[in-house]
């Protein structure tokens, strides 16, 4: 596994991307990790799509609906053929940089009570330290009970470049390992473990201090004192990214 791939959840940072396009506001990247690449990088096989934009950092709130539409189209493509959608907001709602999933969950428009055959439902399992129950156990139990066509998991990610914080929205059909970016690996959520198609959506909101030192000061490799850092205005960034992601999911499935 390369050093860079250890520091990031973002596919565009650990392997070459293809099919790049730019509409002036959003840059689109697509990456496919095959078995050989997965073994070499230690990253899961699957498709990864990334939408990059400076709109959140620049406070371009008027462009958020446009970004939500683009992200929603991407998520819908990854969930093609699915009518029963279960969205899951991962993370710790009491830790701002890790509260993205909870903030998205609170903005979702659920419809399962209106149409049991075509719907969007949602849950947020919190974290093991708060509930005493692994997120995987909660999600798998609910999924086994209601049997959705797809589980969409939303979580904050780790980047290998400070400049990607709150600027990149990643969608992947490879699932997600909660906490992997900050070396707090929990049980993986994917089609193999849940028995249901699993798509994850995330935004990088933290980086390692050594990453910043290396990028801007020519710092050395990671040390035992390495820290995980996030911007001082992370509360605003989380809220804005949550609005975009929730808007994407609601737009794609909320009127099911």
C-alpha positions as CSV (number, residue, x, y, z in Angstrom):
1,X,0.0,0.0,0.0
2,X,1.3,3.4,-0.9
3,X,1.8,6.1,1.8
4,X,-0.7,8.4,0.1
5,X,-3.4,5.8,0.0
6,X,-3.1,5.3,3.7
7,X,-3.9,8.9,4.4
8,X,-7.1,9.3,2.4
9,X,-10.5,8.0,1.7
10,X,-10.6,9.8,-1.7
11,X,-10.0,7.6,-4.7
12,X,-8.8,10.6,-6.9
13,X,-5.9,10.9,-4.5
14,X,-4.5,7.4,-4.6
15,X,-5.0,6.3,-8.3
16,X,-5.4,7.9,-11.7
17,X,-8.8,9.2,-12.7
18,X,-10.6,9.0,-16.0
19,X,-13.4,10.8,-17.8
20,X,-12.7,14.2,-16.4
21,X,-15.1,17.0,-17.3
22,X,-15.7,20.5,-16.1
23,X,-18.9,22.6,-16.4
24,X,-17.4,25.7,-14.9
25,X,-18.7,25.1,-11.4
26,X,-18.1,21.4,-10.9
27,X,-15.2,19.1,-12.0
28,X,-16.1,15.5,-12.4
29,X,-13.7,12.5,-11.9
30,X,-14.3,8.8,-12.3
31,X,-12.1,6.1,-11.0
32,X,-12.5,2.3,-11.1
33,X,-10.5,0.2,-8.7
34,X,-10.1,-3.4,-10.0
35,X,-8.8,-6.4,-8.1
36,X,-5.2,-5.9,-9.0
37,X,-5.3,-2.2,-8.0
38,X,-7.3,-3.1,-4.8
39,X,-4.6,-5.5,-3.7
40,X,-1.8,-3.1,-4.4
41,X,-3.4,-0.1,-2.7
42,X,-5.3,-1.8,0.0
43,X,-8.5,-0.1,-1.1
44,X,-11.8,-1.8,-1.9
45,X,-12.8,-2.6,-5.5
46,X,-15.5,-0.5,-7.0
47,X,-16.5,2.6,-8.9
48,X,-15.7,6.0,-7.4
49,X,-17.1,9.3,-8.7
50,X,-15.9,12.7,-7.3
51,X,-17.5,16.1,-7.8
52,X,-15.2,18.9,-7.0
53,X,-16.3,22.5,-6.4
54,X,-15.1,25.5,-4.5
55,X,-18.7,26.7,-3.9
56,X,-18.8,25.7,-0.2
57,X,-15.5,27.3,0.7
58,X,-16.4,30.4,-1.3
59,X,-19.8,30.7,0.3
60,X,-21.6,30.5,-3.0
61,X,-24.9,29.4,-1.5
62,X,-26.9,30.3,-4.6
63,X,-25.1,27.4,-6.4
64,X,-25.9,24.8,-3.8
65,X,-29.1,23.6,-5.6
66,X,-27.1,23.1,-8.8
67,X,-24.5,21.1,-7.0
68,X,-27.2,19.0,-5.2
69,X,-28.8,18.3,-8.6
70,X,-25.5,17.1,-10.0
71,X,-24.7,15.0,-7.0
72,X,-28.2,13.6,-6.9
73,X,-27.9,12.5,-10.5
74,X,-24.6,10.7,-9.7
75,X,-26.1,9.0,-6.6
76,X,-29.2,7.9,-8.6
77,X,-26.9,6.4,-11.3
78,X,-25.1,4.4,-8.7
79,X,-28.5,3.2,-7.3
80,X,-30.0,2.5,-10.7
81,X,-33.0,0.2,-10.5
82,X,-33.6,0.8,-6.8
83,X,-37.0,1.9,-5.5
84,X,-36.6,1.2,-1.8
85,X,-33.9,3.5,-0.4
86,X,-32.5,3.4,3.2
87,X,-30.2,6.4,3.9
88,X,-27.8,6.1,6.9
89,X,-26.0,9.0,8.6
90,X,-22.8,7.8,10.2
91,X,-20.6,9.6,12.7
92,X,-20.8,11.3,16.1
93,X,-23.4,14.1,16.2
94,X,-21.6,15.7,19.2
95,X,-18.2,16.0,17.4
96,X,-18.6,18.7,14.7
97,X,-16.1,17.4,12.2
98,X,-17.8,13.9,12.4
99,X,-21.4,15.1,12.4
100,X,-22.0,15.2,8.6
101,X,-24.1,12.0,8.6
102,X,-26.3,13.2,11.4
103,X,-26.8,16.6,9.8
104,X,-27.8,15.0,6.5
105,X,-30.1,12.6,8.3
106,X,-32.0,15.5,9.9
107,X,-32.7,17.1,6.5
108,X,-34.0,14.1,4.7
109,X,-37.6,13.8,3.6
110,X,-38.7,10.3,4.4
111,X,-41.6,8.7,2.5
112,X,-41.8,5.0,3.5
113,X,-44.9,5.7,5.6
114,X,-46.6,7.0,2.4
115,X,-45.6,4.3,-0.1
116,X,-44.1,1.0,1.2
117,X,-43.1,0.0,-2.3
118,X,-41.2,3.0,-3.4
119,X,-39.7,5.1,-0.6
120,X,-36.8,6.9,1.2
121,X,-36.3,6.0,4.8
122,X,-33.4,7.0,7.1
123,X,-31.6,6.3,10.4
124,X,-28.6,7.5,12.3
125,X,-26.9,4.8,14.5
126,X,-24.6,7.3,16.4
127,X,-21.2,5.7,17.5
128,X,-20.2,2.8,19.7
129,X,-18.9,5.0,22.5
130,X,-22.4,6.6,22.8
131,X,-24.7,3.6,22.3
132,X,-22.5,0.6,23.2
133,X,-23.7,-0.9,19.9
134,X,-21.7,-1.1,16.7
135,X,-23.1,0.9,13.8
136,X,-22.9,-2.2,11.7
137,X,-25.2,-4.1,14.1
138,X,-27.8,-1.4,14.0
139,X,-27.8,-0.9,10.3
140,X,-27.7,-4.6,9.4
141,X,-30.6,-5.4,11.8
142,X,-32.8,-2.7,10.3
143,X,-31.8,-3.6,6.8
144,X,-32.6,-7.2,7.4
145,X,-36.0,-6.2,8.8
146,X,-37.2,-3.8,6.0
147,X,-35.1,-5.1,3.1
148,X,-34.4,-2.0,1.1
149,X,-33.0,-2.2,-2.4
150,X,-30.0,-0.1,-1.5
151,X,-28.3,1.4,1.6
152,X,-26.9,4.9,1.1
153,X,-24.3,5.6,3.8
154,X,-23.2,9.2,4.5
155,X,-20.0,10.0,6.4
156,X,-17.2,12.5,6.7
157,X,-13.9,11.5,5.0
158,X,-10.2,12.1,5.4
159,X,-8.2,13.7,2.6
160,X,-4.5,13.6,1.6
161,X,-4.5,17.3,0.7
162,X,-5.8,20.1,2.8
163,X,-7.2,21.8,-0.3
164,X,-9.8,19.0,-0.7
165,X,-11.5,19.8,2.6
166,X,-15.2,20.6,1.9
167,X,-14.5,20.8,-1.9
168,X,-15.0,17.2,-3.0
169,X,-18.1,15.0,-2.8
170,X,-17.3,11.3,-3.4
171,X,-19.8,8.6,-4.4
172,X,-18.8,5.0,-4.5
173,X,-20.5,1.6,-4.8
174,X,-17.7,0.0,-2.8
175,X,-19.3,0.8,0.6
176,X,-17.4,2.3,3.5
177,X,-15.3,1.3,6.6
178,X,-16.4,3.8,9.3
179,X,-13.4,5.4,10.9
180,X,-10.8,4.0,8.5
181,X,-9.5,7.5,7.6
182,X,-8.6,8.2,11.2
183,X,-7.3,4.7,12.0
184,X,-10.4,3.8,14.0
185,X,-11.6,1.0,11.8
186,X,-15.1,-0.4,12.5
187,X,-16.8,-3.3,10.7
188,X,-17.1,-2.6,7.0
189,X,-20.5,-1.7,5.4
190,X,-20.8,-3.0,1.9
191,X,-22.9,-5.4,-0.2
192,X,-20.8,-8.4,1.0
193,X,-21.4,-7.7,4.7
194,X,-25.0,-6.3,4.5
195,X,-26.3,-8.5,1.7
196,X,-27.7,-5.4,0.1
197,X,-26.3,-3.0,-2.5
198,X,-24.4,-0.3,-0.6
199,X,-23.4,3.2,-1.9
200,X,-21.5,5.7,0.2
201,X,-21.5,9.5,-0.1
202,X,-18.9,11.5,1.7
203,X,-16.9,14.8,1.9
204,X,-13.4,15.1,3.4
205,X,-13.5,17.3,6.5
206,X,-10.2,16.4,8.2
207,X,-6.5,15.8,7.3
208,X,-3.5,14.7,9.2
209,X,-1.2,17.5,10.5
210,X,1.7,15.8,8.7
211,X,-0.2,16.2,5.5
212,X,-0.3,19.9,5.9
213,X,3.3,20.1,7.0
214,X,4.4,18.2,3.9
215,X,2.2,20.2,1.5
216,X,3.2,23.6,2.8
217,X,6.4,23.3,4.7
218,X,8.1,20.2,3.2
219,X,7.5,18.4,6.5
220,X,8.7,14.9,7.3
221,X,6.8,11.6,7.3
222,X,4.2,10.9,10.0
223,X,5.3,10.6,13.6
224,X,3.7,9.2,16.7
225,X,2.6,12.7,17.5
226,X,0.6,13.2,14.3
227,X,-2.7,14.9,14.8
228,X,-6.0,14.9,12.9
229,X,-7.0,18.5,12.2
230,X,-9.9,20.4,10.7
231,X,-10.7,24.0,9.7
232,X,-11.8,26.5,12.5
233,X,-15.0,27.1,10.6
234,X,-15.8,23.4,10.2
235,X,-19.2,23.9,11.8
236,X,-20.3,26.1,8.8
237,X,-18.7,23.7,6.3
238,X,-20.5,20.7,7.8
239,X,-23.8,22.4,7.7
240,X,-23.4,23.5,4.1
241,X,-22.1,20.2,2.9
242,X,-25.0,18.5,4.7
243,X,-27.5,20.8,2.9
244,X,-26.0,19.8,-0.5
245,X,-26.0,16.1,0.2
246,X,-29.5,16.0,1.7
247,X,-30.7,18.1,-1.2
248,X,-29.2,15.5,-3.6
249,X,-30.8,12.5,-1.9
250,X,-34.2,14.2,-1.4
251,X,-34.1,15.3,-5.0
252,X,-33.3,11.9,-6.3
253,X,-35.5,9.8,-4.0
254,X,-37.5,12.0,-1.6
255,X,-40.5,12.1,-4.0
256,X,-40.5,8.4,-4.6
